[in-house]
Amino acid sequence: MSDAPRPGEIALHKDPAEQPPDCGLVFIGRIETPWEDRHACPRRGAGSDTICTVQVDEQFAEGLKSLESCSHLILLYWMHEARRDLIVQAPAFDSVTHGCFALRSPVRPNPIALSVVELVAIEGRTLSVRGLDCINGTPLIDIKPYFAANDCVPEASVGWHKDRTHPERRSKDL
């Protein structure tokens, strides 16, 4: 697979040197997964049974207090190897282009990703989780408890997704 633009895609910056610098985020740890590049990652972490490891840096260890009582977590992480230049994209599962903010693609101005994961175990500063979709070494931005009553919106919809041009790929792409 190539990172070359697909038909209809629009780059935010013509010259990669025009890409803005990263903001002043503080990474609180790293994520360890078996996937070394984005093409090996599951398209959707919720469909993966792979146990991955979240290593929280020592200075943030006390922030893990009471986390063991949570069954699920929201992880925010920085897709550090993602392109940041496309504002309109042509996803592999659709021949229609869409704005990056209407997609879950890691290719976006700020490649922040979110996954709801199952907390399998905690040992010291190491969390074992199920449900990730990122490459090995991904920087961790934040951990939040998942509250089903607050975080789940069953009636939510993405209208264009039901009309995509390659619906036969549905089970892989959702």
N, C-alpha and C positions, 0 to 999 in steps of 0.2 A: 504494500500500500504506500501511497505517496502523500506528501503534504502539499502537493501542487493544488492550486485552486480548481474547484469544479466549475462547470459552466454556470454562469449567473452569479457567482460569488463576487462580493465587493470588499476590497481591502480598505481598512481604515487609514493605513499609511502606505504609500507607494515604496518608500525607502525604509527598511528595517531599522536604520539609525534614528528615524523619527519616533520610534516607539518610546513612550514615556517611561521614566524610571519607576521602580517599585515604590510603594508607599512605606511608611514606617511601621508596618505590622511587626509584632513580636511573635515568632513561632514558639509554641510551647512544647514541641516535641516532634517526633518523626513517626511515620507509619511504615511498617514492614509488611510487604506482601510478596507473593511469589512471582509477580508480574514485572518484568524488566522494561517493557515498553507499552505504550497505550494500545497497540493493536492486540496485545495479549490479554489485556484487562477485560473482564466481563462488561458488556454494554450497560448493564444495570446491576449494581451490587446486590440489590434485594433478591435477585435470582441466583446468587452464588452461596454455596454452603461452605466455602473456604474460610478457615479460621485465620485471621490476620492479627498482627500485633501492633499496638499503639504504645510507643515508648514516650512517656512524659518526662521532660527535663526535671532535674532535681529541684530547681528553684520553684517549680510549680507543684511539687508533690503534695503539699498540704491542701491544695485545691481539690484533691481527689476524695477528701473526707466525705463520707456518706454515699459516695457514688456506687458502692457495692449493693445498695438497696434498689438500684435502678435496673430494670430488665432491658431497657432500650435507651440508646443515646443518640443525640444528633452530633455528628462530627463535621466540623468545618475545616477544610484543608485547601492548600494552595497548589494548584496544578502547575507546578514550576516548569515543566517542559512543554506546556501548551503554547500554541501560537496565540498572539494577542492582536492580530491585525485584521481579522475579518469581522465586519459589522453585519453583512448579509451572507448567509451560508446556504449551501445545497446539501442537506443531509443525505447520507447514503441510502436511506430508506424512502426518499421522496425526490421526485424530479422538480418539485416546486421549491424555490428559494424562500427563506424566512429570515427575519431579523434575529440576531444572536440572542436577544432578550426573550424571544419566543421559543428558544431551544434550551436543552440541557447540555449542549456541547461544551467541552472545556475550552474551546476556542472563543474567546471573548475578551473585552478590554481588561477586565480583572478576573483572572481564572480561579475564582473561588468556587469550590465544590461543596456540596452538602450530601451527607448520607445518613440515613437512619439505620443504625446497626443494633444487633442484639449483643448485649454484654454477656460474654460467656464466663469470664473469670477476671479477677484482679489479683496480681501478686506484686506487692510493692508499687512501683511506678509503671508496671507493665499491665496493659489491658489486653485481653484476648477478646476479639469481636468477630461477628459474622455479618456480612452484608456490604463489604467495601468494593470499590471499583477504581482503585488508583494504583499507580506504579510504586514499586519499592523505593523508599526514601522520601516519599512525599511529605512536605512540611505540614505540621498540624497547627491550625490557627486557634481552634477552640473546641470545647466539649460542653454540651448542654444536655440536661435530662430530657427525654422525650415524654411529653404528657399527651396521652391519647385524646383526652377531652379537649385540649387546646390545639394540638398540632394536626389532628386528622380532620379533613373536610371532605366527607364522602361525596358530596354533590359537586365538587370542583370539576372543571372540564377544560380541555384544550381543544377547541373546535377544529382547528386545522388538522389535528393528528388523526381523527377518524376519516378524513378525506385524503390521506396521503396516497401516493401513486403506487407504492409497493406494499400493500397490506399483507401479502403472504409472508413478510418478514416480521409480522406482528409479535410472535412469541419471543423472538430474540431482541427486539428493539424497544419494547415497553419497559 
